[in-house]
Amino acid sequence: MQEQVIEREDVSLIPKVFSRLKERLNEIIVGQEMVLDQMLVAILADGHVLLEGVPGTAKTLVVKTVASLIGTQFGRIQLTPDMLPSDILGTSIYDLTTKTFALKRGPIFTSFLLADEINRTPPKTQSALLEAMEERQVSLEGETQSLPELFLVVATQNPIEFEGTYPLPEAQLDRFMFKIQMGYPSPEAERTMLKNWQDGHYRRHSPKPEPVIEVAEILACREALKSVKVEDSVINYLQELVDKSRKMSDLSLGASPRSALLWLGSAKAHAAIEGKDFVTPDNIKFVAEPVLRHRLALTPEAELEGITIEQVIAKLMKQVTVPR
């Protein structure tokens, strides 16, 4: 009995911490509530994010603001066609004074890494992120370098420009927990944004937001997340969805086993942020689109018919019976 009380108290820490973060984020980032909700789920679930949106929709601002509010390190890489893996990971530099090689760490050694326009750099450079994203470590000059315990990659890409870009391979895409689409704000939200800018917000000289939570609190919340319960009926529901995606006629590629694990982990995180210590089918549904939209591949016939991934996901969710 005592153990159950401790678990409930641990899980109750999560909505307290993330409500502070969410409240402050909504004051700074206007009109992107769904994007912020999904970003918070990814942070709690320890997952990387592919953030897609046209230029000027505050993708960089979101990542920088989250890092500032947590009070942790933020790094940015502006990816270009001529960038090499060593520009991300680092390399050994010969020191003429000591006549020895010294390791110069690259920008990947940070807590929040913004990989800006990831599809503008070749696959060889894109793959430099794979080990870091999966293993939370980097191999340099035959040595393994550990990354911070709180390590999150947010990669951005522009969905409307294809000239001079290199689409991410499936193996790279599958490393991202979420693909979050960032669209235009509503007219009301945009008016609020314009008024905020007129009042002096969003300027280059504006001070960084003060932290509202600490890294240790995020790590404690992740530990408490292990106590969130998942009934067998919900696990069976999730597995049926994954299996069904592999058999749909509109898809040439369904959800991978890794996607099932990340789907469950993100559903647990969403439930905990809502203040629950158990997962419901609604939590599974909430994270379905960001988990699946970059993992499913349409058949050529479906593409010719104008079918979208979002339509296929909606169809998938209707084809599997929701447990009671």
C-alpha positions in Angstrom: 0.0 0.0 0.0 2.8 2.4 0.9 4.4 1.8 -2.5 1.2 2.8 -4.3 1.0 6.1 -2.4 4.6 6.9 -3.3 3.9 6.2 -7.0 0.9 8.6 -7.0 2.9 11.3 -5.3 5.7 10.9 -7.9 3.3 11.1 -10.8 1.6 14.2 -9.4 4.9 16.0 -9.8 4.6 16.0 -13.6 1.5 18.2 -14.1 2.8 20.7 -11.5 6.1 21.1 -13.3 4.8 21.1 -16.8 1.9 23.4 -16.0 4.4 26.1 -15.0 6.3 25.6 -18.2 3.2 25.5 -20.4 1.7 28.7 -18.8 4.9 30.7 -19.4 5.3 29.3 -23.0 1.7 30.4 -23.9 2.5 33.9 -22.7 5.4 34.1 -25.1 4.4 32.0 -28.1 0.9 33.0 -29.3 -1.4 30.9 -31.4 0.5 27.6 -31.4 -1.1 25.7 -28.5 -1.1 22.3 -30.2 2.5 22.7 -31.2 3.5 23.5 -27.6 1.5 20.7 -26.2 3.2 18.2 -28.5 6.6 19.7 -27.8 6.1 19.3 -24.0 5.0 15.7 -24.5 8.2 15.0 -26.4 10.4 16.6 -23.8 8.9 14.5 -21.0 9.0 11.3 -23.1 12.7 12.0 -24.0 12.0 12.1 -27.7 13.4 14.1 -30.6 11.3 16.3 -32.8 11.1 17.1 -36.5 9.5 20.6 -36.7 8.0 21.4 -40.1 6.7 24.8 -41.2 7.1 27.6 -43.6 9.6 30.3 -42.8 8.5 32.9 -40.2 6.3 30.7 -38.1 8.5 31.0 -35.0 10.1 27.5 -35.1 13.4 28.8 -33.8 11.7 31.0 -31.2 9.9 28.0 -29.8 13.0 25.9 -29.3 15.1 28.8 -27.9 12.2 29.8 -25.5 11.8 26.2 -24.2 15.6 26.0 -23.5 15.6 29.3 -21.7 12.6 28.4 -19.6 14.2 25.2 -18.5 17.5 27.0 -17.9 19.7 24.7 -20.0 22.1 24.9 -22.8 20.9 25.8 -26.3 22.9 25.2 -29.5 22.0 25.9 -33.1 23.4 24.4 -36.3 22.5 26.1 -39.6 22.8 23.2 -41.9 24.0 23.8 -45.5 25.0 21.6 -48.5 28.7 22.1 -47.8 28.6 21.1 -44.1 30.6 18.1 -43.0 30.0 15.7 -40.1 32.9 17.1 -38.2 31.2 20.5 -38.2 28.5 19.0 -36.0 30.5 16.4 -34.0 33.8 18.1 -33.6 37.4 17.1 -34.5 41.0 17.0 -33.2 43.0 20.1 -33.6 46.8 20.1 -33.6 48.2 22.5 -31.0 51.5 23.9 -32.1 52.4 25.0 -28.6 52.0 21.7 -26.9 52.6 19.7 -30.1 49.6 17.5 -29.3 46.2 17.0 -30.6 43.3 18.4 -28.6 39.7 17.5 -29.1 37.5 20.4 -30.1 33.9 19.5 -29.4 31.2 20.5 -32.0 27.9 22.2 -31.4 26.1 18.8 -30.8 27.5 18.9 -27.2 24.5 20.8 -25.7 21.1 20.0 -24.2 18.8 21.5 -26.7 20.1 21.3 -30.3 18.3 23.1 -33.1 19.3 21.5 -36.4 18.0 24.2 -38.7 16.9 23.2 -42.2 18.1 19.6 -41.8 17.0 18.7 -45.3 19.5 21.2 -46.8 22.5 19.1 -45.9 23.6 15.8 -47.5 22.8 12.4 -46.0 26.4 11.9 -44.9 26.1 14.9 -42.6 22.5 14.1 -41.6 23.7 10.7 -40.4 26.2 12.4 -38.0 23.2 12.9 -35.8 22.1 9.3 -35.7 24.4 7.9 -32.9 23.7 11.0 -30.8 20.0 10.7 -31.1 19.8 7.0 -30.4 22.7 6.4 -28.0 23.1 9.9 -26.4 26.8 9.7 -27.2 29.3 10.6 -29.9 32.2 8.6 -31.2 35.2 10.9 -32.0 38.7 9.8 -32.8 38.0 6.3 -31.5 36.7 7.6 -28.2 33.1 7.7 -26.9 32.0 11.1 -25.6 28.8 11.2 -23.5 26.1 13.8 -24.1 24.1 15.6 -21.4 21.4 13.5 -19.7 18.9 16.0 -21.0 19.6 16.0 -24.7 16.9 16.9 -27.3 17.3 17.4 -31.1 14.8 19.6 -32.8 15.3 19.6 -36.5 13.4 22.0 -38.8 12.6 21.8 -42.4 10.7 23.9 -44.9 7.9 21.9 -46.6 7.6 24.1 -49.7 11.1 24.3 -51.0 12.6 21.2 -52.7 15.4 22.6 -54.9 18.8 21.9 -53.3 17.4 19.7 -50.6 18.1 16.1 -49.5 15.0 14.3 -48.1 15.7 12.5 -44.9 16.0 8.7 -45.3 13.6 6.5 -43.5 16.2 5.4 -40.9 16.8 9.0 -39.9 13.1 9.9 -39.8 12.4 6.9 -37.6 14.7 8.4 -34.9 12.3 11.3 -34.4 9.5 10.7 -31.9 7.3 13.4 -33.4 6.9 15.3 -36.6 5.2 18.4 -35.6 3.6 20.7 -38.2 3.7 24.4 -37.4 1.1 26.4 -39.4 0.0 29.9 -39.4 -1.7 31.3 -36.3 -5.4 32.3 -36.2 -6.2 35.9 -37.1 -6.9 36.7 -33.5 -3.6 35.2 -32.3 -1.8 37.0 -35.1 -3.3 40.3 -33.9 -2.1 39.6 -30.4 1.4 38.8 -31.8 1.5 42.1 -33.6 0.5 44.0 -30.4 3.2 42.1 -28.5 5.8 43.1 -31.1 4.6 46.7 -30.9 5.0 46.6 -27.1 8.7 45.5 -27.5 8.5 41.7 -27.5 10.4 39.5 -30.0 13.1 42.1 -30.6 16.7 41.1 -30.8 17.6 43.1 -27.7 14.8 41.6 -25.7 16.2 39.7 -22.6 15.9 35.9 -22.5 13.0 34.6 -20.5 13.9 33.6 -16.9 13.8 29.9 -16.2 10.6 28.6 -14.5 11.8 25.0 -14.0 15.1 23.2 -13.7 16.8 20.4 -15.5 16.6 18.2 -12.4 12.8 18.6 -12.3 12.6 17.3 -15.9 14.7 14.3 -15.1 12.7 13.7 -11.9 9.5 13.8 -14.0 10.9 11.3 -16.5 11.7 9.0 -13.6 8.1 9.4 -12.2 6.7 8.7 -15.7 7.7 5.0 -15.2 4.9 4.7 -12.7 2.2 5.6 -15.2 0.2 2.4 -15.7 -1.0 0.9 -19.0 -3.7 -1.7 -19.0 -3.4 -4.7 -21.3 -6.4 -3.6 -23.2 -4.7 -0.3 -24.1 -1.5 -2.1 -25.1 -3.5 -4.5 -27.3 -5.3 -1.5 -28.9 -2.0 0.2 -29.7 -0.5 -3.0 -31.2 -3.6 -3.6 -33.4 -3.2 0.0 -34.7 0.4 -0.6 -35.6 -0.3 -3.9 -37.2 -3.3 -2.5 -39.1 -1.1 0.3 -40.5 1.1 -2.4 -42.2 -1.8 -3.9 -44.0 -3.6 -0.8 -45.3 -3.9 -0.6 -49.1 -3.0 3.1 -49.3 0.4 2.5 -47.6 3.6 1.1 -48.9 5.2 1.4 -45.5 3.5 1.0 -42.1 4.6 1.8 -38.5 7.8 0.2 -37.3 8.3 -1.6 -33.9 10.2 1.5 -32.8 7.2 3.7 -33.6 5.1 1.5 -31.3 7.5 2.0 -28.4 7.6 5.8 -29.0 3.8 5.9 -29.4 3.3 4.2 -26.1 6.0 6.4 -24.4 4.5 9.6 -25.7 0.9 8.5 -24.7 2.2 7.9 -21.2 3.7 11.4 -21.1 0.5 13.0 -22.4 -1.5 11.2 -19.7 0.9 12.3 -17.0 0.8 15.9 -18.1 -3.0 15.8 -17.9 -2.6 14.6 -14.3 -3.4 10.9 -14.7 -1.4 7.9 -13.6 -2.8 5.7 -16.3 -3.1 5.7 -20.1 -6.5 5.9 -21.9 -7.3 5.4 -25.6 -7.7 9.2 -25.9 -4.0 9.6 -25.0 -3.1 7.1 -27.8 -5.3 9.1 -30.2 -3.8 12.5 -29.2 -0.2 11.5 -30.2 -1.2 9.4 -33.2 -0.6 12.0 -35.9 2.8 13.4 -34.7 4.1 9.8 -34.2 2.9 8.4 -37.5 2.9 11.2 -40.1 6.7 10.9 -40.9 6.8 7.1 -40.7 4.0 6.1 -43.0 4.6 6.1 -46.8 1.8 6.4 -49.3 1.6 4.1 -52.3 2.0 5.8 -55.7 -1.6 5.2 -56.5 -2.7 6.9 -53.3 -0.5 9.9 -54.0 -2.1 10.2 -57.5 -5.5 10.2 -55.9 -4.5 13.1 -53.7 -4.8 11.1 -50.5 -2.9 12.6 -47.5 -1.1 10.9 -44.7 -3.5 12.7 -42.2 -6.5 11.2 -44.0 -4.9 7.7 -43.8 -4.2 8.1 -40.1 -7.8 9.2 -39.5 -9.0 6.1 -41.4 -6.7 3.9 -39.4 -8.0 5.2 -36.1 -11.5 4.3 -37.2 -10.7 0.8 -38.2 -9.6 -0.5 -34.8 -12.2 -0.9 -32.0 -11.5 1.3 -29.0 -11.4 -0.6 -25.7 -13.8 0.3 -23.0 
